[in-house]
Amino acid sequence: MKISDLKSDYDRLQAKYGAKELDPIYNGGCEENPDICFVFMNPTARNIASAKSWKGRKSPWLGTKNIWKLFYEVGLISEDTFNKIQRMKAKEWDYDFCDYVYQEITNNKVFITNLGKCTQIDARALSDDVLKKYLNLLFKEIDIINPKVIVTFGNQVSSIILNKKISVSENRKVSHELMINGKIYKVYSVYYPVGNGIFNIDKSIEDINWIIENELREGVRI
């Protein structure tokens, strides 16, 4: 099975749980043994790729700014790319630039995805029940790409994936085991770093830097 084989399932779930006028956002980055798999919550209409008229890649965070500060501060995109992102307006992200950014993410052996792929108009919270509809598909993603380490963002996503109550504040720099298809993966929970969680971005950066330094001996830095 390939990552692309899951798209039809995500399209079906978008029709059921997402905004009807938007497309789902799938994933992006290194699909073969990445060092890190980042798992966020769900996409919103701020991602320019969610428009049905968009014919390019449908990857997380395209056309946005704040999250790329985190990726820059942990060494996953270059200063030049970060500065370009900060200068650009959302409508200035074209297909080539989106591919350029994700090629850099791929080169640094990183995979970026969301637990829920159902794009919403805004940043409304999704229920646990909806997010759990995507859990087995996320596990298929992880099984296909086979990452060294998984990083989950926020209490809700972390708790659903690990199937136990997780408070990020009590689990900083603490690994948990997740078994998928007979293989055990290390999972670290970190603060959600954007939206209402923007005030915690420095803690997220600190913890991800620690994970990189302690779990990935060769590092993934540019």
Secondary structure, 3 states (H helix, E strand, C coil): CCHHHHHHHHHHHHHHHCCCCECCCCEEECCCCCCEEEEECCCECCCHHHECCCCCCCCCCCCCCHHHHHHHHCCCCCHHHHHHHHHCCHHHCCHHHHHHHHHHHHHCCEEEEECCCCCECCCCCCCHHHHHCCHHHHHHHHHHHCCCEEEEECHHHHHHHHCCCCCHHHCCCCEEEEEECCEEEEEEEECCCCHHHHHHHHHHHHHHHHHHHHHCCCCCCC
